[in-house]
Amino acid sequence: MKKIIPFLIAIISLIGSQPLQAQIRHSYGFYMMAYDQSAEQVVNKKNKIAQRTIVTSRPRTVKTAVQKYDNNGRVILYDSGKNKVITSYYENDQKRNITIYKKNKLVERDSFLYDGKKFLAAFYYNKDNKLCAQENYAYSGDSSLMTEYKLMKLKRGALTEKTKQVFEYYPDGSYKKISFYKNGKIDYYSLFDCNPVGENHKKDSLHNCVKYDVDSLGNKMKITILNNKKWSTKTIEYFNQKDQLIAQKRYDLKKNRIETEIHYVPGQFFYNTYIFYRKGKENYRRENVYDAQLNCTTSNSFVKKKLKFITKNTYNERGLLQTSVERNMHDKKKQATSYQYSYF
């Protein structure tokens, strides 16, 4: 079973995550493609895209992948030749089934159950099309706040609880406590407060503190601190006067050094600059340049502050990505990708 658990998205968002550019996301694996909530859906539907063919050429290889869409712009097929993912939906865009093949043989089939907008359960079937795992979600009455998540796996012919999380909230709906169970016993818990590490808590607990501040210009800053006996991080999110996220920095508090830094295009879900630090020193940087339509035309990749790769992108008359060519610092082509479209 692929460990793609919806509630983890909420947890990860507290820590911060690197956004992907809307159209340049085809090299992240076909499993990611299968579970992607398709941020491209609006663009696909507007342009009535029926199929996108992606051809990637490297010095010794050429690979082709095909994506097909329905009339609502939703991905219904991803086919890389070796791997294939077929997706079906309910009428409200919620995924109904995902079927994964490798070399034309069934690898996994996943089925999802909803009650209106609430995600109730996920069922995972193996290559023999037999149920091998199940996820259940419980909520507080009519509230959309999840109170329990449970993962069950097949053991000796029966589904047995493997892990469970129990959620508690403050009156405003923010997280108060998450208790983690393993094999039916409490493993550890996560507290969302700003008390000092270890104060009135067990040593194996995880502490989450989310608070807000303002910078010298009066703009909002969101500070998230996670403390554990093994690691501790602080993430600072910076907002402009329109309350749009413009930057994010993440620090390792135990080692007292920065880990990542991201600068966003205000009001958009993609970045101008992404920096990864190793031992407090810049190790990798990616800088994106956009045109007036917010199409990424150039990406510069640096390793230890030295330019290593330059990627140039072109777009067709509809504003859809058409070509992407990567060259090294010596202007030698390393990879070229073309995108071809057919329309309804």
C-alpha positions as a Python dict, from the first residue, in 0.01 Angstrom:
ca = {
    (1, 'M'): (0, 0, 0),
    (2, 'K'): (129, 342, -91),
    (3, 'K'): (138, 550, 227),
    (4, 'I'): (-49, 850, 87),
    (5, 'I'): (-268, 945, 383),
    (6, 'P'): (-489, 1254, 340),
    (7, 'F'): (-470, 1372, 700),
    (8, 'L'): (-91, 1394, 675),
    (9, 'I'): (-137, 1686, 439),
    (10, 'A'): (-265, 1892, 730),
    (11, 'I'): (29, 1790, 948),
    (12, 'I'): (284, 1857, 677),
    (13, 'S'): (136, 2203, 618),
    (14, 'L'): (226, 2293, 975),
    (15, 'I'): (589, 2218, 898),
    (16, 'G'): (587, 2367, 551),
    (17, 'S'): (641, 2207, 213),
    (18, 'Q'): (800, 2295, -118),
    (19, 'P'): (536, 2374, -382),
    (20, 'L'): (569, 2241, -734),
    (21, 'Q'): (522, 2448, -1045),
    (22, 'A'): (182, 2385, -1196),
    (23, 'Q'): (289, 2249, -1534),
    (24, 'I'): (642, 2117, -1475),
    (25, 'R'): (573, 1821, -1251),
    (26, 'H'): (600, 1513, -1470),
    (27, 'S'): (924, 1369, -1335),
    (28, 'Y'): (804, 1309, -978),
    (29, 'G'): (684, 952, -1036),
    (30, 'F'): (363, 800, -1158),
    (31, 'Y'): (237, 724, -807),
    (32, 'M'): (251, 1094, -720),
    (33, 'M'): (67, 1161, -1045),
    (34, 'A'): (-204, 916, -946),
    (35, 'Y'): (-274, 1080, -612),
    (36, 'D'): (-223, 1438, -727),
    (37, 'Q'): (-538, 1645, -680),
    (38, 'S'): (-475, 1791, -1026),
    (39, 'A'): (-404, 2160, -975),
    (40, 'E'): (-405, 2175, -1356),
    (41, 'Q'): (-774, 2087, -1379),
    (42, 'V'): (-893, 2444, -1436),
    (43, 'V'): (-637, 2497, -1714),
    (44, 'N'): (-720, 2162, -1871),
    (45, 'K'): (-1093, 2229, -1870),
    (46, 'K'): (-1055, 2585, -2001),
    (47, 'N'): (-840, 2467, -2291),
    (48, 'K'): (-1049, 2151, -2350),
    (49, 'I'): (-737, 1933, -2335),
    (50, 'A'): (-811, 1569, -2413),
    (51, 'Q'): (-454, 1439, -2408),
    (52, 'R'): (-102, 1555, -2329),
    (53, 'T'): (195, 1361, -2470),
    (54, 'I'): (529, 1417, -2300),
    (55, 'V'): (848, 1318, -2481),
    (56, 'T'): (1171, 1344, -2280),
    (57, 'S'): (1504, 1307, -2462),
    (58, 'R'): (1837, 1249, -2293),
    (59, 'P'): (2172, 1167, -2459),
    (60, 'R'): (2103, 792, -2456),
    (61, 'T'): (1732, 756, -2393),
    (62, 'V'): (1395, 880, -2513),
    (63, 'K'): (1088, 831, -2295),
    (64, 'T'): (726, 901, -2376),
    (65, 'A'): (437, 944, -2134),
    (66, 'V'): (71, 1008, -2208),
    (67, 'Q'): (-190, 1175, -1990),
    (68, 'K'): (-559, 1167, -2081),
    (69, 'Y'): (-833, 1387, -1936),
    (70, 'D'): (-1210, 1394, -1922),
    (71, 'N'): (-1434, 1691, -2011),
    (72, 'N'): (-1385, 1835, -1661),
    (73, 'G'): (-1007, 1849, -1697),
    (74, 'R'): (-947, 1558, -1461),
    (75, 'V'): (-665, 1308, -1518),
    (76, 'I'): (-819, 973, -1609),
    (77, 'L'): (-508, 800, -1745),
    (78, 'Y'): (-134, 828, -1700),
    (79, 'D'): (70, 590, -1915),
    (80, 'S'): (450, 589, -1921),
    (81, 'G'): (476, 272, -2125),
    (82, 'K'): (589, 60, -1832),
    (83, 'N'): (350, 202, -1575),
    (84, 'K'): (-15, 292, -1608),
    (85, 'V'): (-261, 459, -1370),
    (86, 'I'): (-635, 475, -1437),
    (87, 'T'): (-850, 707, -1223),
    (88, 'S'): (-1227, 738, -1193),
    (89, 'Y'): (-1427, 1001, -1007),
    (90, 'Y'): (-1755, 1071, -836),
    (91, 'E'): (-1962, 1354, -984),
    (92, 'N'): (-1815, 1607, -736),
    (93, 'D'): (-1451, 1547, -846),
    (94, 'Q'): (-1375, 1321, -552),
    (95, 'K'): (-1172, 1020, -657),
    (96, 'R'): (-1365, 693, -672),
    (97, 'N'): (-1098, 443, -777),
    (98, 'I'): (-731, 439, -870),
    (99, 'T'): (-594, 134, -1049),
    (100, 'I'): (-219, 94, -1093),
    (101, 'Y'): (-50, -133, -1345),
    (102, 'K'): (314, -213, -1400),
    (103, 'K'): (413, -381, -1725),
    (104, 'N'): (40, -436, -1790),
    (105, 'K'): (1, -631, -1466),
    (106, 'L'): (-217, -512, -1179),
    (107, 'V'): (-12, -374, -890),
    (108, 'E'): (-277, -212, -673),
    (109, 'R'): (-637, -94, -678),
    (110, 'D'): (-754, 174, -436),
    (111, 'S'): (-1115, 264, -366),
    (112, 'F'): (-1243, 567, -172),
    (113, 'L'): (-1564, 639, 20),
    (114, 'Y'): (-1710, 982, 106),
    (115, 'D'): (-2011, 1119, 291),
    (116, 'G'): (-2070, 1447, 115),
    (117, 'K'): (-1742, 1636, 160),
    (118, 'K'): (-1615, 1408, 436),
    (119, 'F'): (-1360, 1141, 350),
    (120, 'L'): (-1476, 827, 533),
    (121, 'A'): (-1261, 537, 418),
    (122, 'A'): (-1002, 405, 175),
    (123, 'F'): (-973, 44, 67),
    (124, 'Y'): (-648, -99, -75),
    (125, 'Y'): (-642, -413, -289),
    (126, 'N'): (-326, -599, -384),
    (127, 'K'): (-210, -744, -716),
    (128, 'D'): (-449, -1036, -665),
    (129, 'N'): (-734, -787, -624),
    (130, 'K'): (-780, -886, -260),
    (131, 'L'): (-834, -634, 21),
    (132, 'C'): (-506, -594, 213),
    (133, 'A'): (-553, -268, 403),
    (134, 'Q'): (-816, -16, 500),
    (135, 'E'): (-821, 339, 640),
    (136, 'N'): (-1115, 476, 839),
    (137, 'Y'): (-1188, 838, 934),
    (138, 'A'): (-1427, 957, 1207),
    (139, 'Y'): (-1560, 1308, 1273),
    (140, 'S'): (-1728, 1499, 1553),
    (141, 'G'): (-2100, 1501, 1470),
    (142, 'D'): (-2168, 1725, 1173),
    (143, 'S'): (-1830, 1893, 1211),
    (144, 'S'): (-1561, 1860, 945),
    (145, 'L'): (-1300, 1820, 1220),
    (146, 'M'): (-1158, 1467, 1215),
    (147, 'T'): (-1152, 1299, 1555),
    (148, 'E'): (-996, 966, 1465),
    (149, 'Y'): (-790, 805, 1192),
    (150, 'K'): (-732, 430, 1185),
    (151, 'L'): (-516, 212, 961),
    (152, 'M'): (-591, -159, 947),
    (153, 'K'): (-383, -420, 766),
    (154, 'L'): (-450, -779, 673),
    (155, 'K'): (-300, -1018, 927),
    (156, 'R'): (-372, -1391, 935),
    (157, 'G'): (-674, -1346, 713),
    (158, 'A'): (-833, -1059, 909),
    (159, 'L'): (-800, -682, 913),
    (160, 'T'): (-617, -579, 1231),
    (161, 'E'): (-557, -228, 1364),
    (162, 'K'): (-199, -122, 1292),
    (163, 'T'): (-198, 248, 1381),
    (164, 'K'): (-450, 500, 1509),
    (165, 'Q'): (-451, 873, 1572),
    (166, 'V'): (-699, 1051, 1799),
    (167, 'F'): (-742, 1427, 1745),
    (168, 'E'): (-839, 1694, 1997),
    (169, 'Y'): (-905, 2060, 1916),
    (170, 'Y'): (-924, 2402, 2076),
    (171, 'P'): (-1261, 2587, 2056),
    (172, 'D'): (-1142, 2777, 1746),
    (173, 'G'): (-1087, 2448, 1562),
    (174, 'S'): (-707, 2449, 1580),
    (175, 'Y'): (-517, 2138, 1688),
    (176, 'K'): (-480, 2081, 2063),
    (177, 'K'): (-350, 1725, 2085),
    (178, 'I'): (-294, 1421, 1864),
    (179, 'S'): (-245, 1083, 2031),
    (180, 'F'): (-63, 818, 1827),
    (181, 'Y'): (-134, 450, 1885),
    (182, 'K'): (58, 152, 1751),
    (183, 'N'): (-74, -202, 1762),
    (184, 'G'): (-349, -92, 1998),
    (185, 'K'): (-121, 81, 2250),
    (186, 'I'): (-34, 448, 2296),
    (187, 'D'): (299, 521, 2128),
    (188, 'Y'): (339, 897, 2174),
    (189, 'Y'): (137, 1215, 2148),
    (190, 'S'): (171, 1554, 1989),
    (191, 'L'): (74, 1867, 2182),
    (192, 'F'): (3, 2193, 2002),
    (193, 'D'): (107, 2448, 2261),
    (194, 'C'): (394, 2687, 2331),
    (195, 'N'): (509, 2551, 2664),
    (196, 'P'): (879, 2475, 2715),
    (197, 'V'): (992, 2133, 2595),
    (198, 'G'): (907, 1864, 2848),
    (199, 'E'): (694, 2082, 3078),
    (200, 'N'): (428, 1858, 3234),
    (201, 'H'): (466, 1618, 2941),
    (202, 'K'): (621, 1278, 2883),
    (203, 'K'): (969, 1264, 2736),
    (204, 'D'): (847, 1084, 2426),
    (205, 'S'): (590, 1348, 2337),
    (206, 'L'): (604, 1583, 2041),
    (207, 'H'): (534, 1952, 2101),
    (208, 'N'): (391, 2184, 1839),
    (209, 'C'): (372, 2557, 1893),
    (210, 'V'): (203, 2783, 1639),
    (211, 'K'): (207, 3156, 1708),
    (212, 'Y'): (194, 3482, 1518),
    (213, 'D'): (409, 3795, 1523),
    (214, 'V'): (471, 4099, 1303),
    (215, 'D'): (786, 4223, 1133),
    (216, 'S'): (927, 4578, 1143),
    (217, 'L'): (677, 4684, 873),
    (218, 'G'): (380, 4545, 1060),
    (219, 'N'): (332, 4245, 829),
    (220, 'K'): (219, 3911, 972),
    (221, 'M'): (464, 3631, 1052),
    (222, 'K'): (355, 3276, 1136),
    (223, 'I'): (600, 3081, 1354),
    (224, 'T'): (568, 2705, 1395),
    (225, 'I'): (792, 2521, 1641),
    (226, 'L'): (805, 2142, 1665),
    (227, 'N'): (1000, 1985, 1949),
    (228, 'N'): (1093, 1621, 1996),
    (229, 'K'): (1359, 1448, 2201),
    (230, 'K'): (1541, 1367, 1876),
    (231, 'W'): (1479, 1679, 1665),
    (232, 'S'): (1343, 2030, 1683),
    (233, 'T'): (1250, 2267, 1401),
    (234, 'K'): (1120, 2621, 1360),
    (235, 'T'): (942, 2741, 1046),
    (236, 'I'): (878, 3111, 987),
    (237, 'E'): (628, 3214, 720),
    (238, 'Y'): (630, 3576, 603),
    (239, 'F'): (326, 3758, 461),
    (240, 'N'): (284, 4089, 279),
    (241, 'Q'): (30, 4366, 349),
    (242, 'K'): (-232, 4172, 149),
    (243, 'D'): (-178, 3871, 380),
    (244, 'Q'): (-19, 3675, 94),
    (245, 'L'): (259, 3429, 171),
    (246, 'I'): (585, 3566, 30),
    (247, 'A'): (860, 3365, 201),
    (248, 'Q'): (935, 3075, 432),
    (249, 'K'): (1243, 2976, 632),
    (250, 'R'): (1297, 2654, 823),
    (251, 'Y'): (1556, 2607, 1098),
    (252, 'D'): (1700, 2312, 1287),
    (253, 'L'): (1679, 2439, 1645),
    (254, 'K'): (1893, 2168, 1802),
    (255, 'K'): (2181, 2247, 1566),
    (256, 'N'): (2089, 2618, 1549),
    (257, 'R'): (2108, 2650, 1170),
    (258, 'I'): (1888, 2715, 870),
    (259, 'E'): (1771, 2422, 652),
    (260, 'T'): (1558, 2564, 371),
    (261, 'E'): (1446, 2902, 238),
    (262, 'I'): (1168, 2969, -14),
    (263, 'H'): (1055, 3295, -175),
    (264, 'Y'): (712, 3280, -335),
    (265, 'V'): (540, 3473, -610),
    (266, 'P'): (287, 3671, -400),
    (267, 'G'): (-62, 3526, -423),
    (268, 'Q'): (59, 3219, -616),
    (269, 'F'): (145, 2863, -521),
    (270, 'F'): (491, 2858, -676),
    (271, 'Y'): (824, 3014, -596),
    (272, 'N'): (1083, 3254, -731),
    (273, 'T'): (1367, 3104, -528),
    (274, 'Y'): (1420, 2780, -341),
    (275, 'I'): (1737, 2727, -134),
    (276, 'F'): (1852, 2412, 43),
    (277, 'Y'): (2124, 2443, 308),
    (278, 'R'): (2362, 2172, 427),
    (279, 'K'): (2522, 2226, 768),
    (280, 'G'): (2410, 2589, 759),
    (281, 'K'): (2569, 2663, 421),
    (282, 'E'): (2391, 2702, 89),
    (283, 'N'): (2410, 2372, -99),
    (284, 'Y'): (2147, 2407, -373),
    (285, 'R'): (1949, 2698, -516),
    (286, 'R'): (1684, 2717, -786),
    (287, 'E'): (1573, 3050, -929),
    (288, 'N'): (1268, 3079, -1154),
    (289, 'V'): (1184, 3364, -1393),
    (290, 'Y'): (823, 3426, -1504),
    (291, 'D'): (665, 3624, -1786),
    (292, 'A'): (365, 3858, -1759),
    (293, 'Q'): (131, 3556, -1776),
    (294, 'L'): (320, 3393, -1487),
    (295, 'N'): (464, 3123, -1711),
    (296, 'C'): (802, 3002, -1590),
    (297, 'T'): (1035, 3085, -1880),
    (298, 'T'): (1373, 3016, -1718),
    (299, 'S'): (1501, 2812, -1424),
    (300, 'N'): (1860, 2845, -1303),
    (301, 'S'): (2002, 2571, -1079),
    (302, 'F'): (2304, 2639, -858),
    (303, 'V'): (2515, 2396, -657),
    (304, 'K'): (2725, 2559, -383),
    (305, 'K'): (2649, 2897, -543),
    (306, 'K'): (2786, 2790, -884),
    (307, 'L'): (2551, 2781, -1183),
    (308, 'K'): (2513, 2419, -1301),
    (309, 'F'): (2200, 2402, -1516),
    (310, 'I'): (1975, 2641, -1708),
    (311, 'T'): (1627, 2531, -1815),
    (312, 'K'): (1441, 2726, -2084),
    (313, 'N'): (1068, 2680, -2136),
    (314, 'T'): (843, 2784, -2423),
    (315, 'Y'): (464, 2797, -2439),
    (316, 'N'): (212, 2763, -2720),
    (317, 'E'): (-57, 3010, -2824),
    (318, 'R'): (-283, 2885, -2545),
    (319, 'G'): (-19, 2945, -2280),
    (320, 'L'): (50, 2573, -2235),
    (321, 'L'): (399, 2441, -2179),
    (322, 'Q'): (542, 2335, -2515),
    (323, 'T'): (915, 2268, -2469),
    (324, 'S'): (1158, 2250, -2179),
    (325, 'V'): (1532, 2232, -2252),
    (326, 'E'): (1799, 2187, -1986),
    (327, 'R'): (2162, 2277, -2053),
    (328, 'N'): (2466, 2270, -1830),
    (329, 'M'): (2700, 2558, -1757),
    (330, 'H'): (2897, 2474, -2073),
    (331, 'D'): (2579, 2511, -2284),
    (332, 'K'): (2562, 2136, -2347),
    (333, 'K'): (2209, 2001, -2376),
    (334, 'K'): (2136, 1753, -2097),
    (335, 'Q'): (1765, 1699, -2146),
    (336, 'A'): (1483, 1819, -2371),
    (337, 'T'): (1112, 1766, -2314),
    (338, 'S'): (833, 1841, -2559),
    (339, 'Y'): (461, 1859, -2483),
    (340, 'Q'): (203, 1783, -2748),
    (341, 'Y'): (-171, 1831, -2700),
    (342, 'S'): (-496, 1711, -2850),
    (343, 'Y'): (-827, 1878, -2771),
    (344, 'F'): (-1194, 1795, -2741),
}
